[in-house]
């Protein structure tokens, strides 16, 4: 039933459960309500939330991290909130990264570009 709510194959769901065993504590109804709430919180469509959760299933239990990550992503990239929303609508899993993680990746990319 959880597979149906998330629209994921069982194998992918089990991989998420290994990283976040508390996923099994959700009833299908509670999981659906949580997915809808996460969509409203982030500006994503409900069908995009599973991509985000596949990147970090613990976000189901820590939705406050999403808003913080969204804010920090904008700061790290130096773009306004609307641009962050545009980015995350195309790449929902970007919301799974903290600002520090984004900055680390940007530094690594910059170093690669400078080395070539």
C-alpha positions in Angstrom: 0.0 0.0 0.0 2.9 2.4 0.7 4.3 1.6 -2.7 1.0 2.7 -4.3 1.0 6.0 -2.3 4.5 6.9 -3.3 4.2 5.4 -6.8 7.4 3.5 -6.3 8.2 -0.2 -7.0 8.6 -2.3 -3.9 12.4 -2.6 -4.3 12.8 1.2 -4.2 10.5 1.5 -1.2 12.5 -1.2 0.7 15.8 0.8 -0.1 14.1 3.8 1.5 13.0 1.8 4.5 16.5 0.6 5.1 17.6 4.2 5.3 14.5 5.3 7.3 12.8 2.4 9.1 10.2 4.8 10.6 8.6 4.8 7.1 6.9 1.6 8.0 5.1 3.3 10.9 3.1 5.3 8.4 -0.4 4.1 7.4 -1.1 4.6 3.7 -3.5 7.4 4.7 -0.9 9.1 7.0 1.8 8.8 4.3 -0.5 10.3 1.7 -1.4 13.2 4.0 2.3 13.8 4.7 3.2 13.7 1.0 0.5 16.3 0.3 1.8 18.5 3.2 5.4 18.2 1.9 4.2 19.2 -1.5 2.4 22.3 -0.1 5.4 23.2 2.0 7.9 23.0 -0.8 5.8 24.1 -3.8 6.4 20.7 -5.5 3.6 18.6 -7.0 2.7 15.6 -4.9 3.9 13.3 -7.7 7.4 14.9 -7.3 7.7 14.3 -3.5 8.8 10.7 -3.9 11.9 11.8 -5.9 12.8 14.0 -3.0 12.1 11.3 -0.4 14.2 8.8 -2.4 17.1 11.2 -2.0 16.5 11.5 1.8 13.6 9.6 3.3 14.2 11.1 6.7 12.7 14.3 5.4 9.3 12.7 6.1 10.1 13.0 9.8 11.9 16.4 9.6 9.9 18.7 7.3 11.4 21.8 8.9 14.7 20.8 7.2 13.0 21.3 3.8 12.3 25.0 4.3 15.8 25.5 5.8 17.4 23.6 2.9 15.3 25.7 0.4 16.5 28.9 2.0 20.1 27.8 2.2 20.1 26.6 -1.4 19.1 30.1 -2.5 21.8 31.6 -0.4 24.5 29.2 -1.6 23.5 29.8 -5.3 22.9 33.5 -4.8 19.4 33.4 -6.3 16.0 34.5 -5.1 13.4 32.1 -3.7 11.5 32.0 -7.0 14.6 30.7 -8.8 15.0 28.0 -6.1 11.4 27.0 -6.6 12.0 26.8 -10.4 15.1 24.7 -9.8 13.5 22.3 -7.3 10.4 21.9 -9.5 12.8 20.4 -12.1 15.1 18.7 -9.6 13.2 17.9 -6.4 16.1 16.0 -4.9 18.1 19.3 -4.6 16.0 20.0 -1.5 17.6 17.0 0.2 20.9 18.9 0.3 21.8 21.4 3.1 23.4 24.7 2.2 26.7 23.4 3.4 26.4 20.4 1.1 25.6 22.7 -1.8 28.5 24.9 -1.1 30.9 21.9 -0.9 29.7 20.7 -4.3 30.1 24.2 -5.8 33.6 24.4 -4.5 34.5 21.0 -5.9 33.0 22.0 -9.3 34.9 25.3 -9.2 38.1 23.5 -8.5 37.5 21.1 -11.4 36.9 24.0 -13.7 40.0 25.8 -12.6 42.1 22.7 -13.0 41.2 22.3 -16.7 
